[in-house]
Amino acid sequence: MGKRVGSEKVARESGYLYYIGKDGYVWRTPMKANTRGSKKRVGGEKVDKKKGYLYYLDDAGYVGEAKMKNA
């Protein structure tokens, strides 16, 4: 479906949601069940985001991109 665009592997911790922010870095934020912790930038690799693409953290911990259908 998508392709890997990042070369840095991000280690996931349970209780956090991981996403690619507007700034191009990977961020983590605590889920509702996780009462501890705070929003934090993880990893040091910046991804250049292109219009019409969705960016995500794949199962292996790398940043991937997929073309959106209606963009």
LOTILO-481771 format. One record per residue (C-alpha): z negated, x, y. Coordinates in pm, 1 decimal, decimal comma. Layout:
<pt pz="Z" px="X" py="Y"/>
...
***
This chain:
<pt pz="0,0" px="0,0" py="0,0"/>
<pt pz="-108,5" px="257,0" py="256,8"/>
<pt pz="-92,4" px="631,3" py="286,9"/>
<pt pz="-355,6" px="894,4" py="350,9"/>
<pt pz="-346,3" px="1038,4" py="703,4"/>
<pt pz="-682,1" px="1216,6" py="719,9"/>
<pt pz="-771,7" px="1543,6" py="553,0"/>
<pt pz="-1150,6" px="1527,2" py="594,6"/>
<pt pz="-1356,0" px="1351,3" py="326,3"/>
<pt pz="-1640,6" px="1132,1" py="452,4"/>
<pt pz="-1941,0" px="1085,5" py="222,5"/>
<pt pz="-2050,3" px="722,0" py="216,5"/>
<pt pz="-2410,2" px="602,4" py="211,6"/>
<pt pz="-2515,4" px="261,2" py="87,2"/>
<pt pz="-2621,5" px="7,8" py="350,3"/>
<pt pz="-2358,1" px="112,5" py="606,9"/>
<pt pz="-2019,0" px="-21,1" py="712,9"/>
<pt pz="-1755,6" px="245,0" py="788,4"/>
<pt pz="-1462,3" px="194,0" py="1025,8"/>
<pt pz="-1217,3" px="380,4" py="1249,9"/>
<pt pz="-1310,0" px="328,3" py="1614,9"/>
<pt pz="-1080,4" px="293,2" py="1915,5"/>
<pt pz="-1139,8" px="661,8" py="1987,4"/>
<pt pz="-987,4" px="761,1" py="1649,6"/>
<pt pz="-1309,1" px="885,8" py="1485,8"/>
<pt pz="-1486,9" px="744,2" py="1179,6"/>
<pt pz="-1802,6" px="549,1" py="1268,3"/>
<pt pz="-2076,3" px="396,3" py="1057,3"/>
<pt pz="-2297,8" px="104,0" py="1149,4"/>
<pt pz="-2586,4" px="-45,0" py="948,6"/>
<pt pz="-2525,1" px="-369,6" py="761,2"/>
<pt pz="-2753,4" px="-664,2" py="828,1"/>
<pt pz="-2966,5" px="-593,6" py="518,8"/>
<pt pz="-3022,7" px="-235,5" py="640,0"/>
<pt pz="-3301,5" px="-261,3" py="898,7"/>
<pt pz="-3315,2" px="113,8" py="952,4"/>
<pt pz="-3043,8" px="334,5" py="1090,4"/>
<pt pz="-2820,5" px="315,5" py="1393,6"/>
<pt pz="-2454,5" px="334,2" py="1487,7"/>
<pt pz="-2332,1" px="691,6" py="1450,2"/>
<pt pz="-2008,0" px="887,2" py="1451,9"/>
<pt pz="-1945,7" px="1062,8" py="1119,6"/>
<pt pz="-1690,1" px="1332,7" py="1054,8"/>
<pt pz="-1519,1" px="1544,5" py="1315,4"/>
<pt pz="-1153,8" px="1465,7" py="1252,8"/>
<pt pz="-975,9" px="1252,4" py="1513,3"/>
<pt pz="-688,1" px="1033,0" py="1394,8"/>
<pt pz="-398,7" px="960,6" py="1631,2"/>
<pt pz="-359,3" px="584,6" py="1603,4"/>
<pt pz="-14,1" px="424,8" py="1625,1"/>
<pt pz="59,0" px="69,3" py="1736,1"/>
<pt pz="131,2" px="-168,1" py="1448,2"/>
<pt pz="-83,5" px="13,7" py="1191,3"/>
<pt pz="-421,5" px="-66,3" py="1037,1"/>
<pt pz="-658,8" px="226,9" py="981,4"/>
<pt pz="-929,6" px="226,6" py="715,1"/>
<pt pz="-1153,9" px="449,4" py="503,5"/>
<pt pz="-1026,0" px="446,0" py="143,2"/>
<pt pz="-1230,1" px="456,4" py="-178,7"/>
<pt pz="-1211,3" px="836,4" py="-194,9"/>
<pt pz="-1351,5" px="870,1" py="160,4"/>
<pt pz="-1031,3" px="964,3" py="345,0"/>
<pt pz="-870,2" px="785,8" py="640,3"/>
<pt pz="-563,2" px="584,3" py="547,5"/>
<pt pz="-308,0" px="379,0" py="737,0"/>
<pt pz="-106,2" px="71,9" py="643,9"/>
<pt pz="169,1" px="-100,6" py="838,9"/>
<pt pz="72,3" px="-449,9" py="955,5"/>
<pt pz="319,1" px="-727,8" py="873,2"/>
<pt pz="334,9" px="-911,4" py="1205,8"/>
<pt pz="286,6" px="-623,4" py="1447,0"/>
***
